[in-house]
């Protein structure tokens, strides 16, 4: 039987936490920052947790954790 392969694009974007949830970085934080509010830019810094509706898809992309 062939091995199950991890989707490498997803592996670079999502990390599994100790409790089994998946975290990710927010987008739009790299350039054209002058027109974005300070509050909005500050919110880009924190990692976010994947929502319930997307967990199943992420688990398929990352079968080995």
MDTraj code that builds the backbone (N, CA, C; nanometers):
import mdtraj as md
import numpy as np

residues = "UNK UNK UNK UNK UNK UNK UNK UNK UNK UNK UNK UNK UNK UNK UNK UNK UNK UNK UNK UNK UNK UNK UNK UNK UNK UNK UNK UNK UNK UNK UNK UNK UNK UNK UNK UNK UNK UNK UNK UNK UNK UNK UNK UNK UNK UNK UNK UNK UNK UNK UNK UNK UNK UNK UNK UNK UNK UNK UNK UNK UNK UNK UNK UNK UNK".split()
xyz = np.array([
    [0.0836, -0.1201, 0.0000],
    [0.0000, 0.0000, 0.0000],
    [0.0874, 0.1256, 0.0000],
    [0.0493, 0.2249, -0.0794],
    [0.1259, 0.3498, -0.0764],
    [0.0980, 0.4292, 0.0508],
    [0.1923, 0.5143, 0.0850],
    [0.1762, 0.5985, 0.2028],
    [0.0770, 0.7116, 0.1730],
    [0.0126, 0.7621, 0.2778],
    [-0.0754, 0.8786, 0.2647],
    [0.0138, 1.0020, 0.2662],
    [-0.0023, 1.0865, 0.1645],
    [0.0824, 1.2054, 0.1552],
    [0.0162, 1.3275, 0.2184],
    [0.0984, 1.4089, 0.2831],
    [0.0537, 1.5354, 0.3401],
    [0.0529, 1.6411, 0.2302],
    [-0.0477, 1.7250, 0.2278],
    [-0.0515, 1.8383, 0.1352],
    [0.0483, 1.9422, 0.1870],
    [0.1536, 1.9664, 0.1115],
    [0.2632, 2.0521, 0.1589],
    [0.2224, 2.1980, 0.1721],
    [0.1331, 2.2441, 0.0856],
    [0.0855, 2.3819, 0.0959],
    [0.0112, 2.4027, 0.2281],
    [-0.0711, 2.3061, 0.2655],
    [-0.1460, 2.3149, 0.3910],
    [-0.0521, 2.3026, 0.5115],
    [0.0509, 2.2190, 0.4992],
    [0.1447, 2.1987, 0.6103],
    [0.2183, 2.3274, 0.6450],
    [0.2394, 2.4138, 0.5436],
    [0.3081, 2.5399, 0.5675],
    [0.2159, 2.6445, 0.6285],
    [0.0850, 2.6259, 0.6171],
    [-0.0118, 2.7249, 0.6633],
    [-0.0772, 2.6918, 0.7967],
    [-0.0918, 2.5637, 0.8273],
    [-0.1623, 2.5212, 0.9478],
    [-0.0716, 2.4407, 1.0383],
    [-0.0840, 2.4638, 1.1696],
    [-0.0092, 2.3865, 1.2690],
    [-0.1077, 2.3304, 1.3710],
    [-0.0834, 2.2097, 1.4147],
    [-0.1704, 2.1465, 1.5133],
    [-0.1257, 2.1875, 1.6533],
    [-0.2207, 2.2266, 1.7384],
    [-0.1890, 2.2658, 1.8757],
    [-0.1874, 2.1419, 1.9644],
    [-0.1470, 2.1595, 2.0873],
    [-0.1407, 2.0475, 2.1811],
    [-0.2760, 1.9859, 2.2093],
    [-0.3819, 2.0667, 2.2023],
    [-0.5165, 2.0160, 2.2314],
    [-0.5852, 1.9590, 2.1073],
    [-0.5140, 1.9582, 1.9922],
    [-0.5701, 1.8980, 1.8715],
    [-0.6381, 1.9950, 1.7766],
    [-0.6392, 2.1232, 1.8121],
    [-0.6975, 2.2231, 1.7225],
    [-0.5917, 2.2647, 1.6201],
    [-0.6355, 2.3348, 1.5160],
    [-0.5425, 2.3828, 1.4140],
    [-0.5383, 2.5349, 1.4162],
    [-0.4177, 2.5911, 1.4126],
    [-0.4042, 2.7359, 1.4126],
    [-0.3446, 2.7814, 1.2800],
    [-0.3684, 2.9093, 1.2470],
    [-0.3176, 2.9656, 1.1225],
    [-0.2938, 3.1146, 1.1397],
    [-0.2164, 3.1730, 1.0493],
    [-0.1890, 3.3162, 1.0492],
    [-0.2907, 3.3869, 0.9608],
    [-0.3281, 3.5077, 0.9985],
    [-0.4203, 3.5861, 0.9161],
    [-0.3497, 3.6393, 0.7925],
    [-0.4255, 3.6632, 0.6870],
    [-0.3701, 3.7182, 0.5634],
    [-0.3786, 3.8703, 0.5639],
    [-0.3249, 3.9330, 0.4602],
    [-0.3280, 4.0786, 0.4364],
    [-0.2400, 4.1570, 0.5331],
    [-0.1405, 4.0958, 0.5952],
    [-0.0592, 4.1654, 0.6945],
    [0.0780, 4.2075, 0.6421],
    [0.1050, 4.1873, 0.5133],
    [0.2414, 4.2069, 0.4655],
    [0.2680, 4.3397, 0.3958],
    [0.1723, 4.3935, 0.3221],
    [0.2003, 4.5193, 0.2521],
    [0.0733, 4.6040, 0.2404],
    [0.0907, 4.7267, 0.1934],
    [-0.0159, 4.8287, 0.1881],
    [-0.0772, 4.8445, 0.3279],
    [0.0095, 4.8708, 0.4244],
    [-0.0343, 4.8798, 0.5637],
    [-0.0762, 5.0210, 0.6042],
    [-0.0463, 5.1204, 0.5206],
    [-0.0752, 5.2584, 0.5600],
    [-0.2244, 5.2865, 0.5691],
    [-0.3033, 5.2239, 0.4848],
    [-0.4473, 5.2500, 0.4860],
    [-0.5235, 5.1629, 0.5861],
    [-0.4552, 5.0686, 0.6486],
    [-0.5196, 4.9807, 0.7459],
    [-0.5075, 5.0413, 0.8850],
    [-0.6125, 5.0265, 0.9647],
    [-0.6130, 5.0851, 1.0984],
    [-0.5169, 5.0100, 1.1904],
    [-0.4736, 5.0773, 1.2955],
    [-0.3824, 5.0156, 1.3920],
    [-0.4470, 4.8942, 1.4562],
    [-0.5753, 4.9045, 1.4871],
    [-0.6483, 4.7931, 1.5485],
    [-0.6487, 4.6711, 1.4562],
    [-0.6709, 4.6972, 1.3272],
    [-0.6747, 4.5880, 1.2295],
    [-0.5378, 4.5231, 1.2144],
    [-0.4325, 4.6037, 1.2093],
    [-0.2966, 4.5510, 1.1960],
    [-0.2568, 4.4708, 1.3199],
    [-0.3008, 4.5163, 1.4361],
    [-0.2704, 4.4454, 1.5603],
    [-0.3367, 4.3073, 1.5615],
    [-0.4563, 4.2990, 1.5040],
    [-0.5276, 4.1703, 1.5026],
    [-0.4616, 4.0691, 1.4085],
    [-0.3805, 4.1173, 1.3130],
    [-0.3090, 4.0261, 1.2231],
    [-0.2006, 3.9478, 1.2963],
    [-0.1530, 4.0009, 1.4099],
    [-0.0405, 3.9386, 1.4803],
    [-0.0772, 3.8077, 1.5480],
    [-0.1996, 3.7971, 1.5983],
    [-0.2388, 3.6775, 1.6714],
    [-0.2724, 3.5624, 1.5756],
    [-0.2326, 3.4424, 1.6163],
    [-0.2732, 3.3235, 1.5417],
    [-0.4212, 3.2994, 1.5669],
    [-0.4886, 3.2461, 1.4676],
    [-0.6309, 3.2180, 1.4778],
    [-0.6530, 3.0669, 1.4792],
    [-0.7670, 3.0244, 1.5327],
    [-0.8039, 2.8828, 1.5363],
    [-0.9009, 2.8552, 1.4217],
    [-0.8813, 2.7407, 1.3562],
    [-0.9692, 2.7030, 1.2456],
    [-1.1107, 2.6826, 1.2986],
    [-1.2102, 2.7287, 1.2242],
    [-1.3501, 2.7128, 1.2627],
    [-1.3984, 2.5701, 1.2463],
    [-1.5085, 2.5384, 1.3123],
    [-1.5626, 2.4022, 1.3083],
    [-1.5956, 2.3557, 1.1674],
    [-1.6419, 2.4479, 1.0829],
    [-1.6851, 2.4098, 0.9483],
    [-1.5688, 2.3706, 0.8578],
    [-1.4460, 2.4077, 0.8916],
    [-1.3297, 2.3785, 0.8069],
    [-1.2370, 2.2707, 0.8617],
    [-1.2630, 2.2230, 0.9828],
    [-1.1728, 2.1266, 1.0463],
    [-1.1626, 1.9971, 0.9658],
    [-1.2729, 1.9490, 0.9134],
    [-1.2741, 1.8220, 0.8401],
    [-1.1828, 1.8299, 0.7182],
    [-1.1883, 1.9401, 0.6460],
    [-1.1062, 1.9565, 0.5270],
    [-0.9577, 1.9650, 0.5607],
    [-0.9248, 2.0362, 0.6672],
    [-0.7854, 2.0495, 0.7076],
    [-0.7292, 1.9153, 0.7531],
    [-0.8092, 1.8362, 0.8208],
    [-0.7644, 1.7029, 0.8647],
    [-0.7343, 1.6123, 0.7458],
    [-0.8097, 1.6276, 0.6367],
    [-0.7836, 1.5492, 0.5152],
    [-0.6521, 1.5917, 0.4506],
    [-0.6229, 1.7211, 0.4549],
    [-0.4997, 1.7723, 0.3950],
    [-0.3770, 1.7360, 0.4777],
    [-0.3964, 1.7227, 0.6104],
    [-0.2860, 1.6915, 0.7009],
    [-0.3144, 1.5588, 0.7731],
    [-0.3093, 1.4466, 0.7031],
    [-0.3481, 1.3187, 0.7657],
    [-0.2529, 1.2718, 0.8764],
    [-0.1288, 1.3180, 0.8729],
    [-0.0315, 1.2729, 0.9732],
    [-0.0084, 1.3754, 1.0839],
    [-0.0985, 1.4711, 1.0963],
    [-0.0905, 1.5654, 1.2062],
    [-0.0132, 1.6902, 1.1813],
])
top = md.Topology()
chain = top.add_chain()
for i, resn in enumerate(residues, 1):
    res = top.add_residue(resn, chain, resSeq=i)
    for name in ("N", "CA", "C"):
        top.add_atom(name, md.element.get_by_symbol(name[0]), res)
traj = md.Trajectory(xyz[None], top)
